[in-house]
Amino acid sequence: MAQKIKLSTIAEALGLSTATVSLALRDSPLVADVTRDRIKEKAVELGYIYNRRAASLRT
């Protein structure tokens, strides 16, 4: 089974916090457009897939 890509994997690759990555993937206005684009590009490159079940743990 393939390894699941986590927010922390993307954060480490870009030298950012997992909070920043999370906000960027949710299109938060708190993250600069350039940073958001870098994060989204890296997520696609690494094969990140949004996990609705994990996200539901927040609520």
Secondary structure, DSSP 4 states (H G I P E B T S, - for coil): -PPPPPHHHHHHHHT--HHHHHHHHTT-TTS-HHHHHHHHHHHHHHT----HHHHHTT-
